[in-house]
Amino acid sequence: MTDEFPPRLDADPRHPSLVFRRAEVRDHARVVGVIGPWWERPGTERLAMLLPRLFFQHFADTSTVVEDERGELAGFLIGFRSQSQPEVAYVHFVGVRPDQRRTGLARVLYERFFEAMRARGCRRVDAITGPANVRSQDFHRSMGFELTGDTVIDAVPAWRDYDGPGEHRVGFTRAL
Ligand SMILES: CC(C)(COP(=O)(O)OP(=O)(O)OC[C@H]1O[C@@H](n2cnc3c(N)ncnc32)[C@H](O)[C@@H]1OP(=O)(O)O)[C@@H](O)C(=O)NCCC(=O)NCCS
């Protein structure tokens, strides 16, 4: 495998009409534009602040964008290999358009990311979410992740004040 995702990735037999390709800087505006609508919970527009342009400049080669036959955004995964812990890969954001859900699209995005990170020598993949994002917790459990935390918040393990006062996070970790 080359060191970078190729610009256009292989089609997926389960999603033959969708195009998978490496993320590019020009994708930034439309990806942040869908975070509020796709996350579907009040206040989630502010999550867009967690995805600045730098991810599309400096983590593009390990991030994927999926488009439908009309060129509309159908899904994306923003991930990278840890610079400080090279054996660790990290999924920063994943999103699938509501009408494309439960078809295995996020599973494909994750499995491809796992494969690419394994090929680079990673042994573990991590991610986080908020205690309120039950859908993300269910998805990550289905993908074989363990939920981690130092306490229990809203009936799930969570790290208290992980990202600052009141900013509790559920940890996800999975061996590769
Ligand atoms: C979470 C999300 C990415 C899942 O995408 P998806 O394409 O619908 O997921 P998939 O169809 O690939 O499902 C993969 C597995 O997760 C499970 N899963 C997915 N959504 C689920 C849900 N809402 N409830 C329970 N399980 C779910 C599926 O059952 C499947 O398990 P299986 O393969 O063992 O049957 C999507 O719902 C989404 O974009 N949500 C809004 C954004 C978000 O919360 N992102 C994650 C936090 S960063």
The ligand as an SDF file (V2000), in Angstrom:
LIG
                    3D

 48 50  0  0  0  0  0  0  0  0999 V2000
  -23.6360    6.9830   13.7320 C   0  0  0  0  0  0  0  0  0  0  0  0
  -23.7390    6.9370   12.2050 C   0  0  0  0  0  0  0  0  0  0  0  0
  -22.4160    7.4180   11.6110 C   0  0  0  0  0  0  0  0  0  0  0  0
  -23.9880    5.4760   11.7810 C   0  0  0  0  0  0  0  0  0  0  0  0
  -23.9720    5.4250   10.3620 O   0  0  0  0  0  0  0  0  0  0  0  0
  -24.6970    4.2560    9.5400 P   0  0  0  0  0  0  0  0  0  0  0  0
  -24.1610    4.2980    8.1530 O   0  0  0  0  0  0  0  0  0  0  0  0
  -26.1680    4.3590    9.7020 O   0  0  0  0  0  0  0  0  0  0  0  0
  -24.1870    2.9520   10.2960 O   0  0  0  0  0  0  0  0  0  0  0  0
  -24.1130    1.4830    9.6300 P   0  0  0  0  0  0  0  0  0  0  0  0
  -25.3200    1.2490    8.8020 O   0  0  0  0  0  0  0  0  0  0  0  0
  -22.7910    1.3000    8.9620 O   0  0  0  0  0  0  0  0  0  0  0  0
  -24.1900    0.5780   10.9170 O   0  0  0  0  0  0  0  0  0  0  0  0
  -23.0520   -0.1220   11.4340 C   0  0  0  0  0  0  0  0  0  0  0  0
  -23.4930   -0.8380   12.6850 C   0  0  0  0  0  0  0  0  0  0  0  0
  -23.9180    0.1150   13.6920 O   0  0  0  0  0  0  0  0  0  0  0  0
  -25.2590   -0.1490   14.0930 C   0  0  0  0  0  0  0  0  0  0  0  0
  -26.0000    1.1040   14.1770 N   0  0  0  0  0  0  0  0  0  0  0  0
  -25.9230    2.1470   13.3230 C   0  0  0  0  0  0  0  0  0  0  0  0
  -26.7960    3.1120   13.6950 N   0  0  0  0  0  0  0  0  0  0  0  0
  -27.4200    2.6580   14.8060 C   0  0  0  0  0  0  0  0  0  0  0  0
  -28.4540    3.1850   15.6190 C   0  0  0  0  0  0  0  0  0  0  0  0
  -29.0080    4.3830   15.3570 N   0  0  0  0  0  0  0  0  0  0  0  0
  -28.8740    2.4510   16.6590 N   0  0  0  0  0  0  0  0  0  0  0  0
  -28.3450    1.2240   16.9290 C   0  0  0  0  0  0  0  0  0  0  0  0
  -27.3600    0.6610   16.1620 N   0  0  0  0  0  0  0  0  0  0  0  0
  -26.9180    1.3700   15.1170 C   0  0  0  0  0  0  0  0  0  0  0  0
  -25.8610   -0.9620   12.9680 C   0  0  0  0  0  0  0  0  0  0  0  0
  -26.8810   -1.8090   13.4600 O   0  0  0  0  0  0  0  0  0  0  0  0
  -24.6910   -1.7320   12.4300 C   0  0  0  0  0  0  0  0  0  0  0  0
  -24.4720   -2.8990   13.1700 O   0  0  0  0  0  0  0  0  0  0  0  0
  -24.3900   -4.3240   12.4450 P   0  0  0  0  0  0  0  0  0  0  0  0
  -23.4630   -4.1350   11.2650 O   0  0  0  0  0  0  0  0  0  0  0  0
  -23.8310   -5.1980   13.5090 O   0  0  0  0  0  0  0  0  0  0  0  0
  -25.7680   -4.6150   12.0180 O   0  0  0  0  0  0  0  0  0  0  0  0
  -24.9210    7.8010   11.6870 C   0  0  0  0  0  0  0  0  0  0  0  0
  -26.0980    7.4730   12.3950 O   0  0  0  0  0  0  0  0  0  0  0  0
  -24.6890    9.3020   11.8020 C   0  0  0  0  0  0  0  0  0  0  0  0
  -24.1190    9.9240   10.9070 O   0  0  0  0  0  0  0  0  0  0  0  0
  -25.1700    9.9110   12.9130 N   0  0  0  0  0  0  0  0  0  0  0  0
  -25.0370   11.3460   13.1300 C   0  0  0  0  0  0  0  0  0  0  0  0
  -23.6000   11.7420   13.3490 C   0  0  0  0  0  0  0  0  0  0  0  0
  -22.9670   11.0620   14.5560 C   0  0  0  0  0  0  0  0  0  0  0  0
  -23.5480   10.9620   15.6180 O   0  0  0  0  0  0  0  0  0  0  0  0
  -21.7110   10.5770   14.3500 N   0  0  0  0  0  0  0  0  0  0  0  0
  -20.9700    9.8230   15.3620 C   0  0  0  0  0  0  0  0  0  0  0  0
  -20.3930   10.6660   16.4300 C   0  0  0  0  0  0  0  0  0  0  0  0
  -18.8750   11.4880   15.9580 S   0  0  0  0  0  0  0  0  0  0  0  0
  1  2  1  0
  2  3  1  0
  2  4  1  0
  2 36  1  0
  4  5  1  0
  5  6  1  0
  6  7  2  0
  6  8  1  0
  6  9  1  0
  9 10  1  0
 10 11  2  0
 10 12  1  0
 10 13  1  0
 13 14  1  0
 14 15  1  0
 15 16  1  0
 15 30  1  0
 16 17  1  0
 17 18  1  0
 17 28  1  0
 18 19  1  0
 18 27  1  0
 19 20  2  0
 20 21  1  0
 21 22  1  0
 21 27  2  0
 22 23  1  0
 22 24  2  0
 24 25  1  0
 25 26  2  0
 26 27  1  0
 28 29  1  0
 28 30  1  0
 30 31  1  0
 31 32  1  0
 32 33  2  0
 32 34  1  0
 32 35  1  0
 36 37  1  0
 36 38  1  0
 38 39  2  0
 38 40  1  0
 40 41  1  0
 41 42  1  0
 42 43  1  0
 43 44  2  0
 43 45  1  0
 45 46  1  0
 46 47  1  0
 47 48  1  0
M  END
$$$$
